[in-house]
Amino acid sequence: MFNLFYAYYGGMFNQILGYFEKAPINWKSDSLALSMIAIPIIWSYVGFYFILMLTGINSIPEEIFESAMLDGATGFKKIYYITLPLLKNVMRTSIILAITGALKVFDLPWVMTPKGAPKGLTHFAGTYMYQVTFIEENIDYGSAIALIIVVAGIMISQGANQLLKQEEL
């Protein structure tokens, strides 16, 4: 779908620019390529993390907010002192899922810009591993990249988990 949005001739974004009498833009140019790949990836995951946060907020008992209101807490203070601390575990889970998800991104970049086009600028770890292993047929190097992806995912997730670890009372 985003390939249609980014198309130079007849793409939705260039049609909008044309409506405002602006020149069309090559959205997948060298300078914009990585940003234009990141937009649909982020867009595809926003709903998932929104549902996680909404579920976390709904799990906070209403009595806590009522008590805070009786103690004089206003909107921002309730968010800062009640909602955010009680969502710490949900945020930690979301961050770890986002980190591991970022390491395994493959499908959207590969479909939108096969082989890291232009000039390999849109390669992610998964797309680079796929190209090396299956297109260049360098199984050994591709396996090493896969191992590095797994080890990096474990190490980064553990590091994030330690940084965000909830303090015991």
Protein Blocks (a to p, Z undefined) as FASTA:
>chain_A
ZZmmmpmghpaklmmmmmnopacddfkbmklmmmmmmmmmmmmmmmmmmmmmmmmmmmpc
fklmmmmmmnopafklmmmmmmmmmmmmmmmmmmmmmmmmmmmgmklmmmmmgghiahhl
mccfklmmmmmmmmnopaklmmmmmmmmmmmmmmmmmmmmmmmpccdZZ
